[in-house]
Amino acid sequence: MSRQGAHWPGDPVPLTIAPSEGDGASACVRVEGELDMAGCDAFLREVGVTVRAGLPLEIDLRGLTFLDSTGTRALLAADRLARDAGAADVRIRAHPHGAVGRVLHVLGVVHVLDVVDG
Amino acid sequence: MLPPDEHVSTAWHDAPCRGLDRRGEVEDRLSVRLDPTPLAPAAARHALAPFCDLLAARACDDLRVMVSEIVTNSALYARVSTPIRVDAFLLPDEVVVAVTDDGPGFDPGALSGPRPGEPGGHGLSLVAILASAHGIGSRIPFCVWFAVWRAEAGTEHAG
């Protein structure tokens, strides 16, 4: 990742977004690292190319170490995007404890999206 | 998890930055200037790592979220030409983080609490929920600050 400006204090934890090995019965997007405003567009693009009409989509956040409200908003957008594209279901897999699970709970996302324990 | 909703205020009020208010007790201080780009939140988290390492795990997680929320707002609304300034103050019992930019700030009265499923406006409410104290330190330039306890509060455990 290129450094932006002279004030950058160090390299960030990289964000990895990739289609996951599927079993053919669902489409999967795996997100690892830190999801904030810098990675939301790439995440939504990956959801867009991975989703398959008629198949459930799983968004695997078990490798995610950081999520903020901007990243959470991207999860809500991904859910809508996938359902609009015909996904049979959208499931988010995340560890219930730790930094990511805490934000999902505090923002009430667990009541809106289908979040399952990793 | 969090205290019941009725006990959580998501309001922001004018309040002197506690790091400056208690300047005589400051054990250590960090200051970093960040270009207002999408990389600024990650840079702010990285810059605060030395203080994060001194906190309980939950407090460290919360501090990282809170500084990201505020710096994200600054990166969205501050002028492109002027850096975002992040100051962190290590006090005996808490860490205080102040974020200053030259943007227009926000009207506290216009903020509402998080509404599940509705996008927008959640970041500052999230800070207000997670912080042990928070406030608008100054209007010109616009500075918001929050504090987090250094020791784990109460018997709350991870999760």
Interface residues (C-beta under 8 A of the other chain):
Chain A: M1 Q4 G5 H7 W8 P9 G10 D11 P12 V13 E34 D36 M37 A38 F66 D68 S69 T70 T72 R73 L76 A77 P96 H97 G98 A99 G101 R102 V103 H105 V106 L107 G108 V109 H111 V112
Chain B: M1 L2 V32 R33 L34 D35 T37 P38 L39 P41 A42 A43 R45 H46 A47 R58 D61 D62 R64 V65 S68 E69 T72 A75 L76 P83 P114 R115 P116 G117 P119 G120 H122 G123 L126 I129 L130 A158 G159
